[in-house]
Amino acid sequence: MNTHNLVTMANQIGVFFEAMPDRDEALHGISDHIRRFWAPRMRNEFTTYVEQGGADVSSIVRLAIESYPVLPTPTPFDPDDLPVPRERHRLDGASES
């Protein structure tokens, strides 16, 4: 997808939500819309562009992306969350030695 098109779409979303009286609700609405309706590839490309300083991104959209990230937050890996293997029983098909 063309980054210019993503910026245009994001700025249009920003114009719509900017009319809301509650600024925080508007910011959340912008990021929620992008997170729910844009493909992951589009969100990745747009977020990278914003992080690199994308000058043509409106201030409300930039603030929304910074306040409410549109990319999934990776969860830390915890080995304790893995299932504990159980001992095999002879009826499970294990061969006896």
BAKOL-929437 format. One record per residue: residue in one letter; x, y, z of N, C-alpha, C in turn. Coordinates in Angstrom, 2 decimals. Layout:
REM BAKOL-929437
  resn      nxx      nyy      nzz     caxx     cayy     cazz      cxx      cyy      czz
     A        X        Y        Z        X        Y        Z        X        Y        Z
...
***
This chain:
REM BAKOL-929437
  resn      nxx      nyy      nzz     caxx     cayy     cazz      cxx      cyy      czz
     M     0.85    -1.17     0.00     0.00     0.00     0.00     0.89     1.23     0.00
     N     0.46     2.25    -0.67     1.18     3.50    -0.76     1.05     4.26     0.56
     T     2.18     4.66     1.13     2.17     5.36     2.40     1.36     6.65     2.32
     H     1.45     7.34     1.19     0.69     8.58     1.01    -0.82     8.31     1.17
     N    -1.29     7.20     0.61    -2.72     6.84     0.76    -3.08     6.55     2.21
     L    -2.19     5.88     2.93    -2.44     5.60     4.35    -2.54     6.89     5.15
     V    -1.64     7.82     4.86    -1.66     9.10     5.57    -2.96     9.85     5.26
     T    -3.36     9.85     4.00    -4.61    10.51     3.61    -5.79     9.92     4.36
     M    -5.86     8.59     4.38    -6.97     7.93     5.09    -6.93     8.23     6.58
     A    -5.75     8.15     7.19    -5.63     8.41     8.62    -6.03     9.85     8.95
     N    -5.60    10.79     8.12    -5.95    12.18     8.36    -7.45    12.42     8.22
     Q    -8.10    11.71     7.30    -9.56    11.81     7.16   -10.26    11.26     8.40
     I    -9.74    10.16     8.91   -10.28     9.60    10.16   -10.11    10.62    11.28
     G    -8.95    11.25    11.31    -8.67    12.27    12.32    -9.64    13.44    12.25
     V    -9.97    13.89    11.04   -10.92    15.00    10.86   -12.27    14.62    11.44
     F   -12.71    13.40    11.18   -14.00    12.95    11.69   -14.02    12.97    13.22
     F   -13.00    12.39    13.84   -12.99    12.26    15.30   -12.62    13.56    16.00
     E   -11.95    14.46    15.31   -11.52    15.72    15.93   -12.71    16.57    16.37
     A   -13.87    16.35    15.76   -15.07    17.11    16.11   -15.66    16.69    17.44
     M   -15.19    15.59    18.00   -15.73    15.11    19.28   -15.32    16.05    20.41
     P   -16.22    16.33    21.34   -15.88    17.24    22.43   -14.86    16.66    23.42
     D   -14.86    15.36    23.60   -13.93    14.70    24.52   -12.67    14.30    23.75
     R   -11.56    15.01    24.00   -10.31    14.80    23.25    -9.79    13.37    23.42
     D    -9.83    12.85    24.63    -9.32    11.50    24.86   -10.17    10.46    24.14
     E   -11.47    10.67    24.12   -12.36     9.76    23.39   -12.07     9.82    21.89
     A   -11.76    11.00    21.39   -11.41    11.16    19.98   -10.12    10.42    19.65
     L    -9.11    10.56    20.51    -7.83     9.87    20.29    -8.03     8.36    20.28
     H    -8.81     7.88    21.24    -9.07     6.45    21.31    -9.86     5.99    20.08
     G   -10.80     6.80    19.63   -11.60     6.46    18.45   -10.76     6.34    17.20
     I    -9.79     7.23    17.04    -8.90     7.18    15.87    -8.10     5.89    15.88
     S    -7.43     5.62    16.98    -6.59     4.42    17.03    -7.42     3.15    16.97
     D    -8.59     3.16    17.58    -9.46     1.99    17.55    -9.94     1.71    16.12
     H   -10.28     2.76    15.40   -10.72     2.58    14.01    -9.59     1.97    13.17
     I    -8.40     2.50    13.31    -7.26     1.99    12.53    -6.96     0.54    12.93
     R    -6.98     0.26    14.23    -6.69    -1.10    14.70    -7.73    -2.10    14.21
     R    -9.00    -1.70    14.18   -10.07    -2.63    13.83   -10.26    -2.82    12.32
     F   -10.01    -1.77    11.54   -10.38    -1.82    10.13    -9.21    -1.84     9.15
     W    -8.00    -1.64     9.62    -6.84    -1.70     8.73    -6.16    -3.05     8.89
     A    -5.64    -3.54     7.79    -4.90    -4.80     7.81    -3.59    -4.60     8.59
     P    -3.06    -5.67     9.18    -1.81    -5.55     9.93    -0.68    -4.90     9.12
     R    -0.58    -5.25     7.85     0.47    -4.68     7.00     0.32    -3.16     6.89
     M    -0.91    -2.68     6.78    -1.17    -1.24     6.69    -0.80    -0.56     8.01
     R    -1.19    -1.17     9.13    -0.87    -0.60    10.43     0.63    -0.55    10.67
     N     1.33    -1.62    10.28     2.79    -1.64    10.43     3.45    -0.53     9.63
     E     3.05    -0.42     8.37     3.65     0.58     7.49     3.36     1.99     8.01
     F     2.13     2.24     8.42     1.76     3.56     8.90     2.47     3.90    10.20
     T     2.51     2.97    11.13     3.17     3.21    12.41     4.65     3.49    12.21
     T     5.29     2.74    11.34     6.70     2.98    11.04     6.89     4.39    10.48
     Y     6.00     4.78     9.58     6.08     6.11     8.99     5.91     7.20    10.05
     V     4.96     7.02    10.96     4.75     8.00    12.03     5.98     8.07    12.93
     E     6.54     6.91    13.28     7.71     6.86    14.16     8.92     7.53    13.52
     Q     8.98     7.50    12.19    10.10     8.13    11.47     9.87     9.62    11.27
     G     8.77    10.15    11.79     8.54    11.58    11.76     7.56    12.07    10.73
     G     6.98    11.21     9.91     6.02    11.56     8.87     5.37    12.93     9.05
     A     5.92    13.93     8.41     5.50    15.32     8.62     4.06    15.60     8.18
     D     3.53    14.81     7.25     2.20    15.09     6.73     1.07    14.41     7.53
     V     1.42    13.76     8.62     0.41    13.14     9.50    -0.12    14.23    10.43
     S    -1.44    14.37    10.51    -2.02    15.43    11.35    -1.64    15.21    12.81
     S    -1.65    16.29    13.56    -1.22    16.22    14.96    -2.14    15.33    15.80
     I    -3.44    15.34    15.52    -4.36    14.52    16.31    -4.15    13.04    16.02
     V    -3.86    12.69    14.77    -3.61    11.29    14.42    -2.29    10.84    15.05
     R    -1.28    11.67    14.98     0.02    11.34    15.58    -0.16    11.11    17.09
     L    -0.88    11.98    17.75    -1.11    11.85    19.19    -1.91    10.59    19.50
     A    -2.88    10.28    18.66    -3.68     9.07    18.86    -2.82     7.82    18.78
     I    -1.94     7.77    17.78    -1.07     6.60    17.59    -0.09     6.47    18.75
     E     0.38     7.60    19.24     1.32     7.57    20.37     0.61     7.21    21.68
     S    -0.63     7.65    21.83    -1.38     7.40    23.07    -1.98     6.01    23.14
     Y    -2.49     5.55    22.01    -3.16     4.24    21.93    -2.59     3.47    20.75
     P    -1.54     2.69    20.98    -0.89     1.97    19.88    -1.86     1.10    19.09
     V    -1.63     1.02    17.79    -2.50     0.23    16.90    -1.91    -1.14    16.59
     L    -0.68    -1.35    17.01    -0.05    -2.66    16.80    -0.23    -3.51    18.05
     P    -0.35    -4.82    17.89    -0.49    -5.67    19.08     0.76    -5.59    19.96
     T     0.54    -5.60    21.25     1.65    -5.58    22.19     2.10    -7.02    22.42
     P     3.37    -7.30    22.16     3.82    -8.68    22.38     3.77    -9.03    23.87
     T     3.31   -10.22    24.14     3.28   -10.67    25.52     4.58   -11.38    25.82
     P     5.15   -11.14    26.98     6.41   -11.79    27.31     6.23   -13.30    27.43
     F     7.24   -14.01    26.99     7.21   -15.47    27.06     7.55   -15.89    28.49
     D     6.73   -16.74    29.04     6.97   -17.28    30.38     6.97   -18.80    30.28
     P     8.14   -19.42    30.46     8.21   -20.89    30.34     7.30   -21.61    31.32
     D     6.93   -20.96    32.42     6.04   -21.59    33.39     4.63   -21.76    32.85
     D     4.31   -21.05    31.74     2.98   -21.17    31.14     2.83   -22.40    30.26
     L     3.94   -23.07    29.96     3.88   -24.27    29.12     3.24   -25.42    29.88
     P     2.51   -26.26    29.17     1.90   -27.41    29.88     2.98   -28.36    30.39
     V     2.70   -28.95    31.51     3.65   -29.90    32.11     3.41   -31.26    31.47
     P     4.47   -31.85    30.88     4.28   -33.17    30.28     3.99   -34.21    31.36
     R     3.09   -35.09    31.05     2.78   -36.13    32.02     3.52   -37.40    31.63
     E     3.66   -38.27    32.58     4.31   -39.54    32.28     3.40   -40.37    31.41
     R     3.99   -41.08    30.50     3.20   -41.93    29.61     2.84   -43.22    30.33
     H     1.67   -43.64    30.10     1.19   -44.88    30.71     1.31   -45.97    29.66
     R     1.44   -47.19    30.09     1.61   -48.29    29.10     0.41   -48.42    28.19
     L    -0.77   -47.95    28.62    -1.93   -48.02    27.76    -1.97   -46.88    26.73
     D    -1.05   -45.92    26.84    -0.98   -44.81    25.88    -0.27   -45.25    24.60
     G     0.18   -46.48    24.55     0.87   -46.95    23.37     2.38   -46.94    23.53
     A     2.85   -46.63    24.71     4.28   -46.63    24.95     4.76   -48.07    25.05
     S     5.86   -48.33    24.43     6.38   -49.69    24.50     7.11   -49.90    25.82
     E     6.96   -51.10    26.33     7.63   -51.41    27.59     9.01   -51.93    27.28
     S     9.94   -51.54    28.11    11.32   -52.01    27.90    11.65   -53.10    28.86
***
